[in-house]
Every structure is written in structure tokens, then in C-alpha cells.
Amino acid sequence: MNQGVMTGCQESHEKYLESWFENYSKHNDYPVTFCDFGMSEKARTFCKKHGILLQASSKVIALPKSPYENTVWTDINCEIKQTLRPLFEMTSVEDGFAISYSKKQKPQCGVIAFKRTSPVILNWHAWCIKNKNETDENTLNFLLKEKPFHITQFSEKFLWTGPSKAPPNTTITLAY
């Protein structure tokens, strides 16, 4: 499969699952892979009905297992308000990876776009295995500072995390 979307969920975040899919489906029809980080049987049934279910212990473990050539990952607490097509297009850079940065210039891992063969994904996965006590965001931050990858940095138009209300043309906002 060429393009698809991934998200992950554990039982404590299942309250977002149906609304995530409902909002996603209003604007997109790419196939979806749901990563099971410890869901209830009810949530697993929902995911199997609406997409592919993949067992994984975390996001970084799941990403290299993407069944798609080009993937957009969104955390389950994201509200998708527009098509994700521009994010797929952002993976055309040399290292096939696109992400947003915070005001403090740290990567925002809630929404990423990547090619399955991206060296960023493969290195991030390896760094997380070596540094199990660090968060996904911290390991990615260290990796991107240490290695000169050619990636796309996308604007707040594609991921709004600010405390104020998002502008009307924003693609994705955080639900909390």
C-alpha cells in the first residue's frame, strides 16, 4: 500500500478513539492502521472493523512496522480537521521525514509524516531501544541534533498545540 495513516491507543485513551476516527473520516479515506498499546476488547473490535490492528508496545516500536510506503502518524488525542494529503507530500525530502517543532525548538511527536525507509525512523527506533529511560520526544530531539538529516519542518497550520483557539485553516489540533 502506498499511503496510509497510523495511530495508537491504550485503554486509558480509548475515549478518543471513535471521535478520532469520525473526524479523520470526514476529510480522508486513506487506510488506517490502529496500534494496540493495551486496548480493551471493545476497542480492538472497533479498530478491526475500521482498519488494520497492529500489536505494539509503543509508537516508536510500531512506526517501522508501517504497512504503507508513506505514512502519517497522529496521536489518538488529535482532532483531524482537513485532508492529510499535504503531509504525505512533505515526505519527498531526501530522508523522508516531516515533523513540527515547539516554540522551544523541540520535535512535536504527535504528528509525523514519513517514508517507510526513512533513516530517521530506523535510527529513532534504535535510539529508543538503547535509551529506554528517555521519552520518545527526548530521543528524537537528541537524534535530530546529532545527525544531519534532511527533513521537512512543518508549520503550526498542520499541528496546532497552542493554548489559544486554532485558526480556521488548521489541519490538526490537540484534543487536550
KAGIDA-V55303 format. One record per residue. RES is the residue in one letter. PSI is psi as a letter, one per 30 degrees, with the letter a starting at -180 (NA if undefined). BURIAL is 1 if it has 9 or more other C-alpha atoms within 8 Angstrom, else 0. Layout:
BEGIN
RES;PSI;BURIAL, RES;PSI;BURIAL
END
This chain:
BEGIN
M;k;0, N;e;0, Q;k;1, G;l;1, V;k;1, M;k;1, T;l;1, G;l;1, C;k;1, Q;l;1, E;e;1, S;f;0, H;g;1, E;f;1, K;f;0, Y;f;1, L;e;1, E;e;0, S;e;1, W;e;1, F;e;0, E;e;0, N;e;1, Y;e;1, S;f;0, K;f;0, H;f;1, N;l;1, D;g;0, Y;l;0, P;l;0, V;k;1, T;k;1, F;k;1, C;k;1, D;j;1, F;g;1, G;h;0, M;l;1, S;l;0, E;e;0, K;e;0, A;e;1, R;e;1, T;e;0, F;e;0, C;e;1, K;e;1, K;e;0, H;g;0, G;a;1, I;k;1, L;k;1, L;k;1, Q;k;0, A;l;1, S;f;1, S;l;0, K;e;1, V;e;1, I;e;1, A;e;1, L;e;0, P;f;1, K;g;0, S;k;1, P;g;0, Y;k;1, E;e;1, N;k;1, T;k;1, V;k;1, W;k;1, T;k;1, D;l;1, I;f;1, N;g;1, C;k;1, E;j;1, I;k;1, K;f;1, Q;l;1, T;k;1, L;g;1, R;e;0, P;e;0, L;e;1, F;e;1, E;f;0, M;f;1, T;g;1, S;f;0, V;l;1, E;e;0, D;g;1, G;h;1, F;k;1, A;k;1, I;l;1, S;l;1, Y;k;1, S;l;0, K;f;0, K;g;0, Q;h;0, K;k;1, P;k;1, Q;j;1, C;g;1, G;f;0, V;k;1, I;l;1, A;k;1, F;l;1, K;k;1, R;e;1, T;g;0, S;k;1, P;f;0, V;e;1, I;e;1, L;e;1, N;e;1, W;e;1, H;e;1, A;e;0, W;e;1, C;e;1, I;e;0, K;e;0, N;i;0, K;f;0, N;f;0, E;l;0, T;l;0, D;e;1, E;e;1, N;e;0, T;e;1, L;e;1, N;e;1, F;e;0, L;e;1, L;f;1, K;e;0, E;e;0, K;k;0, P;i;0, F;l;0, H;j;1, I;l;1, T;k;1, Q;j;0, F;l;1, S;l;0, E;f;1, K;e;1, F;f;1, L;j;1, W;j;1, T;g;0, G;l;0, P;f;0, S;l;0, K;k;0, A;k;0, P;l;0, P;f;0, N;g;0, T;k;1, T;e;1, I;k;1, T;l;1, L;k;1, A;f;0, Y;NA;0
END
